[in-house]
């Protein structure tokens, strides 16, 4: 509820809260919340499901963005995902969205709470008991996943993956979900592939991710994050933002134009952190 755009009193600004003491993911959540004014999805980057594995286990052929991009990643965590991630809200054109917090209506709140059930917490993880919010995103929406890491000798770095949520049929989702903790909220994520590097396939996105957690927000905001990172002198280790949308300060060109990632590292190191 802290990460959601409402509570028992009505609409509110999301209060960034990272579970499992993951301060670095909390910082990523703070970046995203201040940049977009939308609620954040805190989740484990849990498992990769290829079209072949999905077909073998469930008999289902992936469709939409999940098929186009060659698979999905199961984003799942113990209730720290915002309830907005259920995908029940719509804009004026009927598109599924996660709204800016001040745009959320009482009708939206009812839709989100109706889509959520509260499951008894498993004692293997929560010895003190309690309940976990449980829902799954039933919409195909544009989203951006982010990870803020600290690398010894380098400092802070960012990883960015734009893509889409995926909506699986109930029976397909249930078959896969039961293989992990089915009391936790689920978002199926299909990152946009480029055919190169960490984005040559979906498995490589997950294999190169810097931790078992990530933060996901509605919309493709990778370009804004890259610009923000350059302002803060934080190099970006991987991203799939089209080059024509990337903007960094003009001075970055003096550190090289052929290999823009190396130039980003060099410029951030030379100028140093904006805040110490």
N, C-alpha and C positions, 0 to 999 in steps of 0.2 A: 504493500500500500504506500510506503514511503516514496517509492520510485514512480508511482502512478500519478496521473494528473487530477486525481480527486481522492477524497476520503469521506468519512461519515458526515462531514459538514458540507460537502459539495466540492466544487472545482477549486483546485489549488495548484501552485507551482510545484513540480516534482522536487522532492528532496533527495538528492543523490545519496544512495546507500549501496555500498559494495559488500557482498557477503564474504565469508571466509577470510576476513582481514586482508583482502586483495586491494591494497592501497593504490597500486598502479592502475588497475582497472577502474578504480574509483576516480582517478585523475582523468582517465579517458572518458568516463561518463560525464565528468564535470565539463570537459571540453565540448562534448556533444550537446549537453543540455544548454550551456550558455550560447552555443553557436546556433542551435535550431529552435530552442524554446519548446522542445518536445520531450516526452517521457522516454526513458532509456530501457533497453532490454539487456540485463546482465545475464549471461549464460555461459555454461561450459561449451567449449567447442568439442563435442562429445565423439561422434562417429561419422564416417563417410560412407554413403550408400551410392554405389554405382548403379547405372541402369540395369546391368546384368545381375548384380546381387539383389536388387529390389525385385526383379522378375523371378529369380530363383526362389526367394523366400516367400513372396506374396502372390506371384502370378500376375503382377501388375506392371504395365509399361508406363514409365514416367511420361508426363505430358508437360506442355507449356515450357516455361523457362528452365524447369528442372531437366527436361529432355534436351533442350537446345544447348545447355551448358554441361551436359554429360554427368549429371549426378547432383546429390544434395548432401549437406552437412546437417547433422542433428544438433541444434542448439537447445540445451536443456540445463536447468538448474533448479535449486531447491526453493523456489518461490520468490527470488529477488528480481525476476522479470516484471516489468510494469504490466498492469492489466490491460493497458492500451494495446498491447501486442496481440491481443486476440483477433484483431482485424475486423471488428464488428462496426466500427464507425465509418461513415461515408461523407464525401464532400457534396457540393451542390449538383455535381454531375453523376452522382451515384457510385463514384469510385471508392474503393476501400482505402482508408487512410488512418494514420495516427495523427491526430490534430495537435496544433499548438495548444498549450494548456488552457489559455483563456478562451479558446474557441469551443471547448468541450461543453455540451449542454446536458441538462438533466436526462434527456432521452438517451444521449450517448452513455451516460453513467449507468442507466438501467440496462442497456444492451451489453455493456462490458461485465457488469455483475451477474447478469443472467447467463453469460457464457463461461463463468468461472464457478468451479466447485472447490470446496475446502476439504482436503484429504488429511486424515490423521498422519502425523509425521512418523516416518520409520525410525525405530529406536536404534538402528545400526548407526545412523548419522546424528539423530537428535535424542539424546538420552533423557532430556528434560521434557520430551513430548511436544505438544503443540499441533499446529496445522500448517499445511502448505497449500498455497493457491495452485490450482491446476486448470489449465486451458490449453488449447492449441490454436495457432494462427490458422484460420480458414480462409485465407485470402492470398492472392498474388500481388505483392506490393513492392515498389522499389525501396531498397534499404542500403545502408552502409555499415559495415562492421569495422571496428577500430580496436587496436591494441597498443597501449603505451608500455614500453619496456625500458629497463635500465640495463645497459651493457657495460661491464667492467672495462674501464679504460676509454670508453667512448662517451658514456652518459645516456641521457634519454633518447629513445628513437621511437618512431611511429610505424605501424603497419595498417594499411587501409585496403579494404576489399568491398567494392560496390557489387550489388547483385539484386536478387529478388527473393522474397519469401515464396514458399510453395505450399499449395493446398493439396493434400493427399486424401483419397477416399477414406472414410472412417475405418473400414476393415483393414486397409493397408497400413494406416497409421497405428492401429491397435496391435497389429502383428509385430511391428517393429518396436513400438513403444514398450511392450511388455518385456523386452530384452534388457531394459534398463529400469530406472525408477519411474513407474507410470503415475506416481502421485505428483510429479513435477510438471511445470508448464513447458510446452514445446513450441519451438519455431523451426521450421524446415527452411534452410538457406541454400540458394543456388547462386554462387558467385559468378560474375561475368568473366569469361575467359578471354585471353589475348593470344593464346598459342605460344607464349614465350615465358621463360623463367618460372617464377612461382605460380603463374597463372596459365601454365600450359594445360593443366587439367585440375579438376576439383580436388583430387587427392593431394596434389602438390601445394594447393592453398593451405590445406590443413597441416600438411607435413612441415611447412615453413612457418607456421604460426608460432609466435614466441612464448605462448603459455597455454594452459588448458582453459583459460577464460577469455572472453571478448565482450565488447559492448556494441550493440546494434541500435540504429536509429532509423526512423522513416526518412526516405528520400535519398537521392544520390548527391551527397555533400562532400565527396572526396576532394574535389578541387578546392573548396573552401578550407578544408582541413590542411591541405598541402600549403596553401598560402599562410594560414595561421602558424603552421609548424616552422616555416621559414622566418616569420616575424619573431618567433620565440627561439630561433636557432636550434631547432630539433630536426635532425635528418630523418627522411622517410626511407625505410629499408625495403618496402615493397608496396606497390599500389597498382591498380588497374584502371586509373583515370585516363581517358584519351588525352594525348599530348597537347592537342589544340585547346584543351580546357585548363591546362596547368599554368598557373601564374606564380612566379617568384620574383623578388626584387631584381632590378636590372643588373645590379652588381654581381649576381650569381653567374652571369655570362663570362665574367673575367676569370672564373675558375674552370672554364671548359664548357663547350657546347655539344661535343660529340657524345660524351657519357654524362648525362645530366644527373644521374644518381651519385657518381663520384664527385661531380661539381658541388652537389648539395652537401655532401659530407665535408668537403674541403671548406666551403664557405661557412658552414655552421661552426666548424672547428676554429677557423680564423677569427670570426667575429665574436665567438664565445656566447654564453648564455645571456639573454636579455635581463633576466632576474637572477640574483645570486642570494 
